[in-house]
Amino acid sequence: MRHYTGFSRSVASGATGLLAIFLLVCSCSAQATAPRITPQLFGEELKADIVGYQLEPFDAAAKSDSALQVDIVKEAFKAVGKMPVVDVLPSKQLAVYALSNNDAAALMGTTQDLAVKKQYRMVTFYFRADEPVFLMFSKKSVNGNELYQAFNEGLQKIVKNGKYLEILEKNHVKVSADYVSRLQRHNSSWK
C-alpha cells in the first residue's frame, strides 16, 4: 500500500507539471480579444505647446482658476501674434510628465511642481492678489526659448495696455495696487 501511495504522488506531481506547461504554451499563443488601448479611444489627441492642470476655483461663483490662467496666457501670446496650443490636463502629475517628457514646451503651475528648476526659464504672473503663477519653459524644448520670449514680451504688453487688469477684473479678481511693480520685481528681464 505504501508503494502505491508514493507512486500516485509522483504521478500527481508529474500531471501537475504537464498541466502547467500546457497552460503556459496555450497562454503564449492566445490572442487578446479586447481592443488595444490607444489615445484614439479617448478622442482626438491634442499636441499642446503649453500644459496646465485643473485647479479648484477660489470662489464658487468665479471662473475656474485654470481657465483664468489660460485666458491670461492666450491673451499675452495674442498680443505678440502667436497662438500656441494650451491644454489643461486633469492632474498635476500628467502636466509635469508632459513637460519633463518634452511633450510640451511649458507648464503653468507653481515652483513646487518641478524638482530641478535650473532646467527651466520662468515668467511670473498673478491671477489672484497674492498667488504667483509661473509659466515654466523647458530649456530642452525645441521651441521653448521662442515661446518664452514671446510670452515675456506679450505679458508686458497686456500689462501696459490694461488688458491684463481687464481680464482679472472681469473675473472678479481683486488686484493689489502694486501689481505692476510686483510683476517687474519677479520678472527680472522686464524693462
N, C-alpha and C positions, 0 to 999 in steps of 0.2 A: 504494500500500500504506500509506503513511504517513497518508493522508487517511482510510482505512478504520479504522486503529488509533485515531485521535482520535475518530472517530465512535462506536466501540464503548465507549471510555472514558466519553463523555458519556451514552451510553445506560445503561451500568452504574451510573454515579453517579445518574442520574435514577431508575433502577429501585430503587436502594438507598433513595433518599429517599422514593419511593412506598411501599416496604415498611415503612419506619419510621413513616410517617403511618398506614398501615393497622393496624400493630400497636398504635400509640398509641390509635387510635379503638376498636379491639377491646378493649383492656385497660380503657378507661374504662367501657365498657358491660358488662363481665363482672361477674357476681355472685360473691361469695365462697361457696364450698361448705362451708367449715369453720365450726363453730359459733363464735359470738362468745364471747370470754372474759368471764365475768361472775363476781361474787362467789358467786353461787348454785352455780357449778360446783365450788366448793371447800367446800361445806357451808353451814350457817347462818352468816350474818354476825353477829358479836357487837358490839353498840354498847357499848363499855366506858367507864366513867367514869374509871377508873384503869388505866394500862398499865405493864407492866414488860417485861423482856426476859430470855431464857434465860441463866442463869449456871451454870457448872460447879460441882458440889459441892466443898467444901473437903476433905471426907473421903469416900472412895468408899462407905463404909457408911452415911453420913448421908443425910438427905433432901436433895433439891436445894435450893440456896440460894434459887432463885426461889420455890419452894414455901414455904419458911420465911418469906420476906418477905411473901408473900401471906397466910399464916396470921396473922402479926402485924398486918398492915393490916386484915384482915377482923375480927379479934378486937377491935381498937381501935374500929372503926365499930360493931360489935355492942354494945359497952359503952355507946354513946350512942343505940342504937336505929336506926341507919342501915345500909342494905345496898346500897352502890354495887356496880356490876359491875366486877370486877377481872379483867383478862386479861393473860396473859404471852405476848408475841409472840416469834417465832423469832429476831429480831435487834434489836440496839440501834437501828439506823437506822430500822426500822419504828416502834418505840416513840417515838423522838424526833420522827419525822414526824407521828405521830398527835397528839402534844401540840402541836407547832408549827402544825398544820393545824386545831386546835381540834376534832379528832375525840374527844379525851379531855381531861378536866379536870386530870389529874395524871399524873406519871411517877414510878415507883420507879427510882432509879438513883443515880448519883454526880454531883457538881457539874461534873465534866468532860464530862458528856453534853450540856450546854447552853452555847451560846456567850454569850447575853445573860441573865445571871442576874437582872437587875433586874425582869424581866417575871414573876417567879415568887415565890411565898411558899413557904418551905421548913420542913419539920419533920424533925428528925434522929432516927433511932433506930439501934440496933445489932442485927445478927443474928450477928455474931462479936465476939469480945472487943475488937478494935481497929479494926474496919472500919465506919465510919458509912455508913448508907444514908439517902438523902434522899427524902422524898415531896414532890415539887415541884409546886405547884398554880399553874396559869396564872391571872394576874390578868385576862386577857381572857375567860376561860370564864364562861358564864352561872352555873353552879353551883360554880365554883372556890372562891369565898370561903366558901360554906356548907360544902363538903366539907373545906376547910382547917380551919375552926373545929371541925367535928365530929371530925376525926381528931386534932387537937391535944388536945381535951378527952378523947377516948376513949383515947388513948395514955397520958395522965396517969392515967386511971382504972385501966387494966390494970397500970400500973407500981405504983400504990398498993395494989391488991388482990392482987398477986402473980401474976396470970395471965401477964404478960409473961415473968417469970422461969420460970414453969412451962413455957411454950412452948419457951423456949431450952433448959432442962434436959431436956425430953422429947426434944429433937433432939440431945442430947449436945453442946451448945454450952457451952464454959467461959466463965463470966461473971466479970468483974473485980468486986471488992468495991465499987468506987466507981462502978458503972454508973449509979446514980440521979443522983449529983452530976454525972456527965458529961452525962447527958441534960439535966439542968437548965441546965448551962453552955452547951450547944449550942442549946437552945431558950429563947431569952430571954423569950418570952411566958409561960413557965410560972411559976406562983405558988410 
